[in-house]
Amino acid sequence: MGLHGSFSAPYKADSVPAHSGNTNEGQLCYQFILKGKGGKQAVKGEVKVDMEGLVKGPVGKDVQIPCLYTTDEGIGSLMIEWFYLKPTGQQIRIYYHDATVLRMELGTQFTDRIQVAREGSKGAGHAHLNINKTQPRDEVDFICKVKSLTGSSAEGRTQLRIGSCEVKNGYPRPNITWYKDNQPLVNIPNEVSVVPEVTTESSQLFSVKSELSLKVVKEDKDSEFYCEVNYMTIDGHGMMESDRIKIMVHYPADKVSVWVESPKGDIKEGDTVELQCHSNGNPQPTFSFKHETTELESTNNVLVLRNVSRLNSGLYECSTFNLEDFVEVVGNATLFVHYLDAAVVSPNSHSLFKGGELNASCNALSSLDTDIYWMKDKMMMATGNILSLTDVEYDTAGTYECIATVPQMVNMTSSAALQLIVTGPPEMQKPQTTSIEETLNSMVDLTCTARGFPIPTVTWTPSQVVLVSSTKKEDWVVSMARVKVTSDMDVNCTASNDHGRAEVLFSIKAKSRGVIIAVVIICLLLLAVLGSVLYFLYKKGKICGRSGKQDLTKEKTSKDNIVVEMKSDSTEDAVLLAVNGDKKPPGEQVERRHTHTHTYPPGPHT
């Protein structure tokens, strides 16, 4: 005994794939049964179209729907079109071919799954439609249209409507029962029809076929359908079930939802926003988007808004038109784009006299709370929208940047700048030294640094001072000058602007080279005298280090008068004489080479 079955549903349903196999003993098979309307003839007689009344094809396999035509004109000039009929009655073209163009239409459920085999000669031909990997949802009406150059046309139509469950060669006669979600189906007028058909084979075995027709409703979209065969065996009772399938139900939408797919969370100006729309119908219809009263273009039911601004805020509608009852179904969502305007500083440029004060404000209009802080030279100077400056100095001048941020949003900032100028009289930078001593006719380099605004002008006096360079930067000026020392002199550096003046005085002392030599000679003579005195004291034992011990309490009468004689003649001995006139040994004599003699005043014994 073998079981064979196929399903179809009214125009609101497309069956989903079912098991496909052969009809051997004990196996199940489901297939399409395509019943035609006998072919529709051409009205004018110049073009005729014939289509088969019944076409069968197993689920998941390829099926061919023939379209035969004849014409009184050349077949090379004919236009061939294939359509399928949607449940709403709308004809959707899937194929077009004329003398110059051959096109498979995109965006249909048959795209990339159909081919048309077209052949013919002598006024007759065919354009067979081949469908690859058929699916239960392919159970639709197919229409073949043929049109000649003279305007004559004809069309044929093939339909798919019937489902069946069949068992062959059983004894005693098997019984077939249809189930929906494990509940048996019985005849209900205008809703469910189960029609059994029993055939007695020549072998006296029974073949039973049961055809199911039902009115599919939206609630059937998740239901499972199958047939069950009960039969008697030698051992008792037997049962077989077909595979369970779900019917793809087409039903119109009565509710539409629209939402922001990205970004998640708050939206700010400059973002790219993606809105999506979905209905509770099947299949999903084509949607139209609208912002307030403006129609918007979308792609694949997705609306993309790039670089949004606050003007993109508002109500967005997504709608579709239900062709079955001609009712428009609308969903809507509100979009809000957060914003932060450019910061505004008041005043944005200001000139302040040294020692003055200033209060500056910074504001940035925003849809969210903001934080404001002030920066100068990469250092935070203040927080809040008010910047207060008191007793300003030249160092207070510069650029203050006000930065406004939105803590709730990432990378949502704006900024503005305040340029502050501090004016006042010049201030001189004190040099390391202002007293300089240089030799006659030498050159002296002098540097003078002043600060103030307007930037001071620097002058040098007296007139023999030569300006070397002058460098200005912001509120500073550095002036370098050079002067030749011809005598003792004072050099004056004066810095002045509209608010006052300041000066620094350099005192230069001129030195003669001869005087320097004389000083050096005098110093050498003094050193020589000092050496002689030290040597004398050493000889007299007044300085520790001489051999033998000396009585430090010895009477000092022998030292009252000392004569020191120095001669430049190297051949004479320089002799130290005591008051008693004793001559010192030669080894204790000291040679001197000075050019003059100095004699201390004689003592009382001379």
VOGU-3710 file (C-alpha; in Angstrom, 3 decimals, decimal comma):
1> mglhgsfsap> 0,000/0,000/0,000  1,358/3,416/-0,903  0,351/6,889/0,334  0,508/9,915/-1,949  -0,671/13,418/-1,215  -0,525/17,069/-2,182  -1,934/20,275/-0,759  -3,316/23,499/-2,120  -5,327/26,291/-0,599  -7,646/29,077/-1,731
11> ykadsvpahs> -6,130/32,252/-3,074  -5,267/33,619/0,372  -2,871/30,795/1,172  0,433/29,516/-0,134  1,463/26,080/1,077  4,906/25,699/2,566  7,272/22,915/1,399  6,180/19,358/2,015  7,914/15,998/1,679  8,535/14,815/-1,871
21> gntnegqlcy> 9,188/11,210/-2,856  8,108/8,347/-5,102  4,946/6,274/-4,765  6,543/3,036/-3,651  4,986/0,979/-0,887  4,762/2,804/2,430  6,158/6,176/1,273  4,538/9,604/1,203  4,571/12,111/-1,656  3,232/15,635/-2,049
31> qfilkgkggk> 2,993/17,440/-5,330  1,381/20,382/-7,076  -1,704/19,758/-9,180  -2,174/22,604/-11,633  -5,612/22,707/-13,251  -6,075/24,954/-16,238  -9,184/26,657/-17,567  -8,778/25,163/-20,989  -6,885/28,045/-22,623  -8,246/31,418/-23,615
41> qavkgevkvd> -8,564/32,031/-27,350  -7,709/35,186/-29,193  -10,556/37,484/-30,041  -9,449/38,607/-33,487  -8,253/35,206/-34,642  -4,858/36,465/-35,699  -3,215/35,228/-32,475  -4,299/32,123/-30,548  -3,031/30,882/-27,196  -3,584/27,384/-25,759
51> meglvkgpvg> -2,562/26,220/-22,280  -2,930/22,774/-20,717  -5,824/22,224/-18,387  -3,755/20,399/-15,724  -0,120/20,590/-14,782  1,428/18,605/-11,927  4,767/19,165/-10,268  6,299/17,887/-7,030  7,262/20,342/-4,293  10,940/21,300/-4,430
61> kdvqipclyt> 11,312/20,108/-8,029  11,085/21,909/-11,365  7,772/22,342/-13,145  6,951/23,544/-16,665  3,820/25,414/-17,620  3,286/25,250/-21,423  2,074/28,200/-23,491  1,292/27,351/-27,133  0,437/30,036/-29,677  -0,313/30,492/-33,376
71> tdegigslmi> -0,376/33,672/-35,454  -0,987/34,863/-38,975  2,090/37,065/-38,661  5,765/36,170/-38,238  6,489/34,817/-34,793  9,738/36,770/-34,578  7,773/39,980/-34,147  5,560/38,727/-31,319  5,699/40,070/-27,766  5,528/37,380/-25,077
81> ewfylkptgq> 4,675/38,175/-21,432  4,229/35,965/-18,372  2,315/37,141/-15,283  1,210/35,681/-11,998  -1,912/36,716/-10,174  -1,664/37,978/-6,569  -4,466/37,197/-4,103  -5,611/40,797/-4,500  -6,167/40,221/-8,200  -3,134/42,305/-9,219
91> qiriyyhdat> -1,165/40,950/-12,176  2,611/40,942/-11,608  4,784/40,572/-14,676  7,715/38,188/-14,326  8,897/37,898/-17,957  8,989/40,090/-21,080  10,319/39,318/-24,564  9,887/41,117/-27,883  11,937/41,430/-31,053  14,691/43,422/-29,302
101> vlrmelgtqf> 14,338/43,018/-25,510  14,373/39,994/-23,205  13,929/40,735/-19,515  13,308/38,766/-16,312  11,603/41,162/-13,909  13,311/41,793/-10,565  11,775/41,964/-7,119  9,187/39,163/-7,449  8,903/35,803/-5,685  9,978/34,134/-8,966
111> tdriqvareg> 13,077/36,253/-9,588  16,078/34,026/-10,401  13,851/30,914/-10,457  12,277/31,063/-13,914  13,302/30,572/-17,523  11,212/30,721/-20,693  11,863/28,244/-23,530  10,708/29,924/-26,736  10,677/28,148/-30,105  8,587/28,250/-33,274
121> skgaghahln> 8,331/28,481/-37,042  5,713/29,049/-39,755  3,280/30,919/-37,551  3,293/28,524/-34,558  5,430/28,337/-31,475  5,576/28,008/-27,744  6,907/29,954/-24,761  6,997/27,445/-21,912  7,535/28,821/-18,387  9,975/26,746/-16,294
131> inktqprdev> 9,845/27,246/-12,519  12,811/25,959/-10,515  12,434/24,438/-7,057  8,722/24,957/-6,741  7,287/26,016/-3,416  3,763/25,792/-2,015  3,503/29,553/-2,178  3,931/29,245/-5,960  0,281/28,083/-6,048  -0,957/31,060/-8,020
141> dfickvkslt> -2,585/31,672/-11,388  -0,092/32,001/-14,252  -1,001/34,035/-17,317  0,699/33,870/-20,728  0,038/36,849/-23,018  0,978/37,021/-26,704  0,683/40,213/-28,768  1,395/40,866/-32,470  2,676/44,022/-34,170  -0,792/44,781/-35,484
151> gssaegrtql> -2,176/44,868/-31,946  -3,824/41,453/-31,931  -3,391/39,671/-28,601  -4,450/36,596/-26,699  -3,788/35,111/-23,292  -4,091/31,789/-21,454  -4,246/30,982/-17,745  -3,306/28,015/-15,573  -4,458/27,685/-11,950  -3,281/25,759/-8,886
161> rigscevkng> -5,993/25,023/-6,373  -6,367/21,385/-5,173  -4,745/19,336/-2,415  -5,089/15,553/-2,096  -4,062/12,592/0,003  -3,983/9,225/-1,771  -3,255/5,626/-0,806  -3,045/2,817/-3,350  -3,516/-0,945/-3,335  -4,877/-1,515/0,140
171> yprpnitwyk> -7,213/-4,160/1,513  -9,588/-3,942/3,199  -10,392/-0,403/2,107  -8,220/2,170/3,956  -9,718/5,275/5,574  -8,204/8,761/5,207  -8,619/11,471/7,845  -7,370/15,094/7,585  -5,953/16,895/10,619  -5,264/20,501/11,542
181> dnqplvnipn> -3,092/20,935/14,647  -3,918/17,360/15,746  -7,648/18,033/15,433  -9,547/16,052/12,743  -11,188/18,120/10,015  -14,810/17,554/9,041  -16,952/19,091/6,378  -18,096/22,604/7,229  -20,055/24,405/4,522  -18,097/27,229/2,878
191> evsvvpevtt> -15,095/26,511/5,099  -13,878/22,876/4,916  -14,559/20,315/2,210  -13,260/16,730/2,348  -14,148/14,704/-0,726  -13,163/10,997/-0,714  -12,748/8,956/-3,892  -12,459/5,115/-3,867  -11,183/3,080/-6,801  -11,304/-0,728/-6,986
201> essqlfsvks> -8,320/-1,976/-8,912  -8,398/-5,086/-11,181  -6,516/-6,862/-8,392  -9,519/-6,205/-6,159  -7,358/-3,916/-4,032  -8,590/-0,491/-3,117  -7,047/2,862/-3,915  -8,437/5,746/-1,882  -8,001/9,446/-2,636  -9,189/12,297/-0,422
211> elslkvvked> -9,225/15,892/-1,556  -9,169/18,717/0,997  -10,323/22,218/0,257  -10,557/24,827/2,966  -10,967/28,531/3,352  -7,707/29,719/4,858  -7,843/32,461/7,464  -5,097/34,495/9,134  -5,077/32,225/12,165  -3,984/29,309/9,963
221> kdsefycevn> -0,516/30,848/9,429  1,054/28,720/12,169  -1,171/25,656/11,871  0,122/22,212/10,879  -1,830/20,088/8,365  -1,452/16,383/7,617  -3,464/13,328/6,572  -3,717/9,969/8,337  -4,451/6,574/6,714  -5,927/3,743/8,826
231> ymtidghgmm> -6,005/0,195/7,488  -6,339/-3,415/8,591  -3,475/-5,897/8,605  -3,125/-9,603/9,461  -1,776/-8,582/12,851  -4,503/-6,061/13,474  -4,738/-2,342/12,893  -2,199/-0,198/10,952  -1,750/3,539/10,566  0,353/5,883/8,398
241> esdrikimvh> 0,770/9,663/8,599  1,960/12,147/6,027  4,518/14,808/6,845  3,166/17,811/8,619  3,229/21,049/6,721  2,421/24,692/7,392  0,487/26,780/4,956  1,878/30,171/4,082  -1,164/32,349/4,510  -1,484/35,660/2,760
251> ypadkvsvwv> -3,547/38,173/4,680  -3,815/41,947/4,626  -2,392/44,195/7,277  -4,560/46,030/9,761  -1,732/47,435/11,851  1,538/49,167/10,961  4,446/49,982/13,290  7,338/52,374/12,635  10,417/52,805/14,825  13,985/54,155/14,862
261> espkgdikeg> 16,297/51,232/14,174  19,490/53,238/14,654  21,030/54,925/16,459  19,806/53,431/19,682  19,009/56,009/22,337  19,131/59,788/21,926  19,714/61,341/18,500  21,854/64,431/17,942  22,424/66,721/15,004  24,773/65,195/12,436
271> dtvelqchsn> 23,677/61,589/13,081  22,427/59,203/10,392  18,994/57,899/11,368  17,359/54,721/10,047  13,595/54,221/10,405  11,922/50,887/9,677  8,313/49,943/9,140  6,508/46,640/9,659  2,918/45,448/9,408  1,020/42,482/10,791
281> gnpqptfsfk> 0,108/41,359/7,267  1,737/38,688/5,148  3,622/39,184/2,967  4,917/42,584/3,978  3,449/45,279/1,737  5,207/48,271/0,252  5,231/51,243/2,623  5,234/54,982/2,090  6,986/57,379/4,481  5,957/60,902/5,292
291> hettelestn> 7,415/63,594/7,581  4,650/65,959/8,605  3,229/66,673/5,118  6,344/65,849/3,066  6,590/62,554/1,178  9,965/60,802/1,616  11,741/58,249/-0,540  12,683/54,929/1,044  14,484/51,764/-0,055  13,179/48,271/0,806
301> nvlvlrnvsr> 10,797/49,775/3,360  13,700/51,469/5,180  13,945/55,254/5,488  17,470/56,654/5,936  18,005/60,265/7,068  21,577/61,472/6,797  23,185/64,335/8,738  19,972/65,135/10,576  19,255/68,489/12,170  16,597/69,756/14,547
311> lnsglyecst> 14,439/70,390/11,469  14,126/66,607/11,099  12,309/66,403/14,429  8,598/65,699/14,313  6,014/63,076/13,414  6,886/60,357/10,885  4,167/58,285/9,226  4,486/54,887/7,603  1,469/53,736/5,597  0,316/51,016/3,237
321> fnledfvevv> -2,809/50,583/1,126  -4,818/47,403/1,605  -6,063/46,440/-1,869  -8,561/43,920/-0,551  -10,732/46,414/1,268  -9,102/49,607/-0,084  -8,238/50,879/3,370  -5,067/52,799/4,186  -3,235/51,491/7,267  -0,969/54,021/9,008
331> gnatlfvhyl> 1,635/53,818/11,766  3,569/56,756/13,202  6,475/57,624/15,472  7,890/60,856/16,843  11,524/61,678/16,197  13,407/64,260/18,267  16,868/65,481/17,279  18,873/66,990/20,128  20,996/70,037/19,370  23,743/72,222/20,822
341> daavvspnsh> 24,291/75,622/19,240  27,702/77,211/18,887  28,837/78,816/22,135  28,604/82,632/22,306  31,068/84,651/24,420  30,337/88,231/25,447  32,490/90,168/25,029  34,513/88,111/22,567  37,339/90,663/22,432  38,263/93,149/25,121
351> slfkggelna> 41,024/95,605/26,018  41,622/96,176/29,723  44,026/98,565/31,475  46,548/96,954/33,775  45,031/96,452/37,232  41,445/96,442/35,916  38,767/93,725/36,097  36,406/91,943/33,698  33,336/89,673/33,846  32,741/87,693/30,634
361> scnalssldt> 29,800/85,354/29,928  29,467/82,232/27,776  26,177/80,612/26,690  25,192/77,789/24,318  21,558/77,049/23,442  20,865/73,332/23,821  17,983/70,887/24,084  19,769/69,249/27,032  21,653/70,412/30,121  25,196/71,654/29,464
371> diywmkdkmm> 28,481/71,961/31,360  30,670/75,023/30,658  34,319/75,597/31,496  37,078/78,069/30,488  40,555/77,124/29,259  43,736/79,184/28,709  47,037/77,699/27,540  45,654/74,153/28,159  44,841/74,997/31,781  41,341/75,239/33,252
381> matgnilslt> 40,737/78,762/34,467  37,087/78,618/35,605  33,849/76,614/35,460  30,377/77,934/34,775  29,238/80,467/32,230  30,884/83,480/33,967  34,621/84,235/33,823  35,743/86,822/36,445  39,170/88,507/36,155  40,444/91,047/38,716
391> dveydtagty> 43,632/93,101/39,116  44,814/91,947/35,710  48,490/91,839/34,791  50,217/91,502/31,458  50,322/87,737/32,068  46,515/87,764/32,278  46,274/88,712/28,602  45,689/85,994/26,003  43,011/83,731/24,530  40,329/82,236/26,802
401> eciatvpqmv> 38,329/79,379/25,278  34,814/78,684/26,512  33,819/75,022/25,973  30,205/73,835/26,307  29,490/70,098/26,554  26,374/67,930/26,921  27,170/65,201/29,491  24,239/63,095/28,314  25,552/62,854/24,731  28,954/61,679/23,522
411> nmtssaalql> 30,993/64,101/21,375  28,395/66,866/21,633  30,449/70,035/22,243  30,804/73,602/21,022  33,233/76,406/21,851  33,996/80,110/21,475  36,978/82,321/22,327  37,605/85,535/24,246  40,657/87,573/23,207  41,857/89,709/26,141
421> ivtgppemqk> 44,368/92,525/25,713  45,938/94,189/28,775  47,259/97,727/28,178  49,583/99,786/30,347  52,932/101,611/30,643  56,237/99,855/30,001  57,925/97,702/32,612  61,701/97,189/32,376  63,231/93,828/33,117  66,132/94,430/35,488
431> pqttsieetl> 69,513/93,440/33,938  71,894/91,207/35,859  74,254/94,192/36,290  74,227/97,840/35,330  77,819/98,654/36,447  80,340/97,633/33,820  84,143/98,077/33,823  85,909/97,758/30,467  89,208/98,846/28,955  89,476/101,814/26,677
441> nsmvdltcta> 88,514/101,318/22,998  86,790/97,981/23,655  83,198/97,235/22,462  80,426/96,591/24,982  77,117/94,813/24,113  74,064/95,901/26,095  70,570/94,321/26,231  67,381/96,056/27,275  64,035/94,178/27,735  60,727/95,979/28,217
451> rgfpiptvtw> 57,081/94,897/28,455  53,910/96,849/27,925  50,995/97,391/25,538  51,030/98,961/23,071  54,450/97,391/22,591  57,005/99,967/23,805  59,458/101,794/21,580  63,078/101,565/22,828  65,672/104,315/22,386  69,362/104,465/23,410
461> tpsqvvlvss> 71,491/107,442/24,457  74,102/108,839/23,964  74,289/109,028/20,202  77,386/106,824/19,854  75,344/103,821/20,965  74,593/101,695/17,870  71,382/99,625/17,697  72,140/96,002/16,804  68,665/94,382/16,837  65,122/94,856/18,109
471> tkkedwvvsm> 62,761/91,880/18,552  59,051/92,255/19,324  56,666/89,499/20,451  53,157/89,980/21,831  53,751/92,654/24,507  57,539/92,242/24,792  60,410/94,041/23,089  64,081/93,040/23,347  66,601/95,620/22,137  70,376/94,996/21,767
481> arvkvtsdmd> 72,929/97,817/21,344  76,718/98,169/21,112  78,978/101,032/22,257  82,747/101,741/22,103  84,352/102,606/25,446  86,217/105,868/24,958  85,902/107,118/28,519  83,777/106,677/31,571  80,171/106,968/30,363  76,513/106,361/31,189
491> vnctasndhg> 74,261/104,619/28,625  70,510/105,043/28,995  67,852/102,622/27,597  64,337/104,161/27,488  61,087/102,286/26,702  57,938/104,312/26,054  54,358/103,902/24,796  51,116/105,877/24,981  50,752/105,143/28,689  54,192/106,086/30,012
501> raevlfsika> 57,895/105,338/29,986  60,548/103,399/31,883  64,340/103,378/31,688  67,471/101,603/32,853  70,953/103,202/33,227  74,198/101,373/32,455  77,385/102,850/34,059  80,575/102,007/32,142  84,028/102,578/33,775  86,947/102,936/31,355
511> ksrgviiavv> 90,311/101,354/32,391  93,820/102,209/31,037  96,147/99,326/30,095  99,263/101,137/31,723  97,507/101,479/35,005  96,846/97,803/34,936  100,559/97,061/34,408  101,516/99,355/37,303  99,049/97,690/39,578  100,480/94,316/38,648
521> iicllllavl> 104,056/95,468/39,467  102,992/96,923/42,802  101,294/93,680/43,672  104,470/91,734/42,847  106,597/94,041/45,046  104,226/93,670/47,929  104,438/89,929/47,585  108,245/90,107/47,644  108,280/92,235/50,818  105,894/89,908/52,467
531> gsvlyflykk> 108,145/86,967/51,600  111,198/88,684/53,112  109,426/89,420/56,360  108,280/85,884/56,649  111,769/84,574/56,013  113,248/86,875/58,664  110,773/85,758/61,234  111,562/82,192/60,357  115,280/82,757/60,959  114,632/84,406/64,275
541> gkicgrsgkq> 112,592/81,436/65,385  109,342/83,316/65,557  107,815/80,878/63,127  107,618/77,254/64,090  109,684/74,844/62,057  113,302/75,932/62,748  115,568/73,251/64,338  115,695/73,345/68,089  113,254/74,879/70,488  112,964/78,660/70,911
551> dltkektskd> 112,106/80,496/74,073  109,012/82,369/73,156  109,485/84,597/76,249  112,903/85,853/75,193  113,438/89,561/75,387  112,570/91,417/72,184  115,270/94,093/72,500  117,254/92,521/69,645  114,372/93,132/67,252  113,876/96,783/67,892
561> nivvemksds> 115,755/97,812/64,819  116,085/95,718/61,699  117,733/96,757/58,491  116,747/95,028/55,245  118,997/95,668/52,298  118,011/94,558/48,809  120,352/94,843/45,829  119,810/94,009/42,192  123,446/92,888/41,675  123,404/89,127/41,646
571> tedavllavn> 127,086/88,895/42,586  126,632/90,532/45,988  125,220/88,813/48,995  122,136/90,170/50,568  122,925/90,096/54,293  120,547/90,489/57,153  122,239/92,394/60,032  121,225/92,368/63,604  121,971/95,233/65,991  125,167/93,543/67,115
581> gdkkppgeqv> 126,419/93,528/63,459  126,772/89,759/63,202  126,839/88,432/59,672  124,598/85,495/59,001  126,010/82,390/57,492  125,921/82,246/53,674  123,445/79,397/53,683  120,940/81,629/55,438  121,284/84,557/53,019  118,367/85,347/50,633
591> errhththty> 118,948/86,574/47,074  116,646/89,393/45,833  116,362/90,753/42,269  114,226/93,882/42,828  115,276/97,114/41,170  115,010/99,384/44,151  115,891/99,338/47,888  113,602/100,107/50,712  115,063/100,843/54,219  112,909/100,872/57,281
601> ppgpht> 113,653/103,802/59,680  116,728/103,076/61,915  116,292/102,138/65,489  117,783/103,783/68,506  121,079/101,753/68,241  121,968/102,804/64,701
//
